Amino acid sequence: MKLSILVLGSPYNSQAAYSALRYTQAALDSGHEIYRVFFYQDGVHACSNLPAPPQDEFNTYEAWQTLQEKHELDCVTCIAAAARRGVLNEEESKRHNLPAFNLATQFSLSGLGQLIEANAESDRLVTFGA
């Protein structure tokens, strides 16, 4: 089955990013295809390369990056939601005249059209968060 994943909750405010991560891993382990993982609303916070959770806590940020690299997943972050929350790549940082950027390299910025396409191309769109 071809699946797409929609992550709406941030790693530090809800279980959404962690649950989506575990579901995605389980789906891959079961032989399913992940068409795209789309991070939207507060879910975009999972795509930052700056958080430094305590060493005795699970690092959801690092886990998403590792999963993307291992399986070469198409992980897309909504550009409008990300900019609104200060999660930017180098290009967007320069465009907004900001001094830094923090989007992890495993993620790309794009528009909601990528979410619509993921829904159209997948057998199921599984949503995590409110």
DAURHU-V391537 format. One record per pair of residues at least 6 apart in sequence whose C-alpha atoms are under 6 Angstrom apart, sorted by sequence separation. I is the first residue (numbers start at 1). J is the second residue. If there is no record, write none. Layout:
i=I j=J
i=I j=J
This chain:
i=11 j=17
i=119 j=125
i=9 j=16
i=93 j=101
i=90 j=101
i=89 j=101
i=88 j=101
i=88 j=102
i=89 j=103
i=46 j=61
i=87 j=102
i=88 j=103
i=87 j=103
i=4 j=34
i=79 j=109
i=1 j=32
i=2 j=33
i=3 j=34
i=4 j=35
i=6 j=37
i=76 j=107
i=77 j=108
i=78 j=109
i=79 j=110
i=2 j=34
i=3 j=35
i=4 j=36
i=5 j=37
i=6 j=38
i=7 j=39
i=8 j=40
i=10 j=42
i=75 j=107
i=76 j=108
i=77 j=109
i=78 j=110
i=79 j=111
i=4 j=37
i=6 j=39
i=8 j=41
i=9 j=42
i=10 j=43
i=76 j=109
i=78 j=111
i=8 j=42
i=9 j=43
i=8 j=43
i=10 j=45
i=11 j=46
i=7 j=43
i=38 j=75
i=36 j=74
i=37 j=75
i=38 j=76
i=39 j=77
i=40 j=78
i=44 j=82
i=36 j=75
i=38 j=77
i=41 j=81
i=65 j=106
i=49 j=102
i=48 j=102
i=49 j=103
i=48 j=103
i=49 j=104
i=47 j=103
i=48 j=104
i=47 j=104
i=20 j=128
i=16 j=128
i=16 j=129
i=3 j=122
i=2 j=122
i=3 j=123
i=5 j=125
i=8 j=128
i=9 j=129
i=2 j=123
i=3 j=124
i=4 j=125
i=5 j=126
i=6 j=127
i=7 j=128
i=8 j=129
i=3 j=125
